[in-house]
């Protein structure tokens, strides 16, 4: 199996996709060994290239990790948007689906999820991290604004979107830290999200735009 993966990696490299291949390899290593527990040489081996090849795209290990985090933030945003798109715009289900995509990302890639908030938090002054973070939060804001039938830049929408995000973010960390395992019964993620959404946002305003 590893030989097949290596051949595929080499094929990708020869097609000029070394950067993406290295990011994918490091993602796997972060989950297995943590952000500090792998080497560029090991990432190169998984990508099927020489240990010198990564330096054509990245100057050092921290730069590779930054690229991995930025890629993760973009994938998270896409997952949340795709989740919301499965339900009528402005519905409570669409709001909950954004949260569910967030939780599922944390559960499926817990090492990377932790790295996103550790590394991006340590680089709050970096424009690229700020922009990715705003776009991710913008999905929450957009779903909240559509439900409330209010402008996305209004103060109440911004505040309520932040509260929703805080609940989901905390729930995600409690889940991957296995702090919920002793609860009986264990809360279902979807039920939790629907309850939180309704409790924070209330009933959809009367006269709001018809759902798609």
C-alpha positions in Angstrom: 0.0 0.0 0.0 2.8 2.4 0.9 4.6 1.6 -2.4 1.4 2.5 -4.3 1.1 5.8 -2.4 4.7 6.6 -3.1 4.2 5.9 -6.9 1.1 8.2 -6.8 3.0 10.9 -5.0 5.9 10.7 -7.6 3.3 11.0 -10.4 1.8 14.1 -8.8 5.2 15.5 -8.4 6.1 15.0 -12.0 2.9 16.8 -12.9 4.0 19.9 -10.9 1.9 19.3 -7.8 4.7 18.9 -5.3 3.4 21.7 -3.0 0.0 20.1 -2.6 1.5 16.7 -2.2 3.7 17.9 0.6 0.8 19.6 2.4 -1.2 16.4 2.2 1.8 14.4 3.6 2.3 16.8 6.5 -1.4 16.7 7.3 -1.2 13.0 7.8 2.0 13.4 9.9 0.4 16.0 12.1 -2.4 13.6 13.0 0.1 10.8 13.7 3.0 12.6 15.4 1.8 16.1 16.2 3.1 19.4 14.7 6.5 19.0 16.3 6.9 15.3 15.9 7.8 14.9 12.3 10.7 15.9 10.0 10.8 17.4 6.5 12.7 14.3 5.5 9.7 12.1 6.6 7.3 14.3 4.7 9.4 14.1 1.6 9.5 10.3 1.8 5.7 10.2 2.0 5.5 12.5 -0.9 7.9 10.3 -2.9 10.5 13.0 -3.4 14.1 13.8 -2.2 14.5 15.6 1.1 15.8 18.7 -0.8 12.7 19.0 -3.0 10.4 20.7 -0.4 12.8 23.7 -0.3 11.7 24.6 -3.8 8.4 25.7 -2.2 9.1 26.2 1.5 12.0 27.7 3.3 11.6 25.7 6.5 9.4 23.5 8.6 7.4 26.4 10.1 6.5 27.7 6.6 5.2 24.2 5.7 3.1 24.2 8.8 1.7 27.6 8.0 0.7 26.4 4.5 -1.0 23.3 6.1 -3.0 25.5 8.4 -4.0 27.9 5.7 -5.1 24.9 3.6 -7.1 23.5 6.5 -8.9 26.8 7.1 -9.9 27.0 3.5 -11.2 23.4 3.6 -13.1 24.1 6.7 -14.8 27.1 5.1 -15.7 25.1 2.1 -17.1 22.3 4.3 -19.3 24.8 6.2 -20.6 26.4 3.0 -21.4 23.0 1.5 -23.2 22.0 4.7 -25.4 25.1 4.7 -26.2 24.6 1.0 -27.9 21.3 1.7 -30.8 23.2 3.4 -33.0 26.1 2.4 -31.3 29.4 2.8 -32.4 31.1 6.0 -33.5 27.9 7.8 -32.4 26.9 11.2 -31.2 23.7 9.6 -28.8 25.6 7.4 -27.4 27.3 10.5 -27.0 24.0 12.3 -25.3 22.4 9.2 -22.6 25.0 9.4 -21.9 24.0 13.0 -22.1 20.3 12.1 -19.4 20.7 9.4 -17.2 22.5 12.0 -17.6 19.6 14.5 -17.0 16.9 11.9 -13.8 18.7 10.8 -12.6 18.7 14.4 -13.4 15.0 14.9 -12.0 13.8 11.6 -8.7 15.8 11.9 -8.3 16.7 15.6 -4.5 17.2 15.4 -4.9 19.7 12.6 -7.9 21.3 14.3 -5.7 22.0 17.3 -2.9 23.3 15.1 -5.2 25.7 13.3 -6.1 27.5 16.5 -2.6 27.2 18.0 -0.6 28.3 15.0 -3.1 30.9 13.6 -3.6 32.3 17.1 0.2 32.8 17.4 0.1 34.7 14.1 -2.8 37.0 14.7 -1.0 39.8 12.9 -0.5 37.8 9.7 -2.8 39.1 7.0 -3.2 35.6 5.4 -4.4 34.1 8.7 -6.7 37.0 9.4 -8.3 36.8 6.0 -8.9 33.0 6.2 -10.3 33.4 9.7 -12.7 36.2 8.5 -13.9 34.1 5.6 -14.6 31.1 7.9 -16.5 33.3 10.4 -18.2 34.9 7.5 -20.0 31.6 6.8 -21.5 31.7 10.3 -22.4 35.3 9.9 -24.0 34.7 6.5 -26.2 31.8 7.9 -27.2 33.8 10.9 -28.1 36.9 8.8 -30.2 34.8 6.5 -32.1 33.2 9.3 -32.7 36.6 11.0 -33.4 38.3 7.7 -30.9 41.0 8.7 -27.9 42.6 7.1 -24.7 40.6 7.7 -22.8 43.7 9.0 -25.4 44.6 11.6 -24.2 44.5 15.2 -26.8 42.0 16.4 -26.0 39.5 13.6 -22.3 39.8 14.3 -22.8 39.3 18.1 -25.2 36.4 17.7 -22.9 34.7 15.1 -20.0 35.0 17.6 -22.1 33.4 20.3 -23.0 30.5 18.0 -19.4 30.0 17.0 -18.3 30.0 20.7 -20.8 27.3 21.5 -19.8 25.1 18.6 -16.1 25.7 19.1 -16.3 24.8 22.7 -18.4 21.7 21.9 -15.9 20.6 19.3 -13.0 20.8 21.7 -14.9 19.0 24.4 -15.7 16.3 21.9 -12.1 15.7 20.7 -10.8 15.9 24.3 -13.3 13.1 25.1 -14.9 15.1 27.9 -18.4 14.0 26.8 -17.8 10.2 27.0 -19.1 10.0 30.6 -22.3 11.8 29.9 -25.5 9.7 29.9 -27.2 10.1 27.6 -24.5 11.6 25.3 -25.9 14.6 23.4 -26.5 14.1 19.7 -24.6 16.7 17.7 -27.5 17.7 15.5 -30.0 17.9 18.3 -27.4 20.0 20.3 -26.9 22.4 17.3 -30.6 22.8 16.7 -31.3 23.5 20.4 -28.4 26.0 20.6 -29.4 27.7 17.4 -33.0 28.1 18.4 -32.1 29.2 22.0 -29.7 31.9 20.7 -31.5 33.1 17.6 -35.1 32.5 18.7 -37.9 32.0 16.2 -37.4 33.2 12.7 -38.9 36.7 12.4 -42.4 37.0 11.0 -42.4 38.3 7.5 -38.9 37.2 6.8 -37.9 36.4 3.2 -39.4 33.1 2.1 -37.1 30.1 2.3 -35.6 28.9 -1.0 
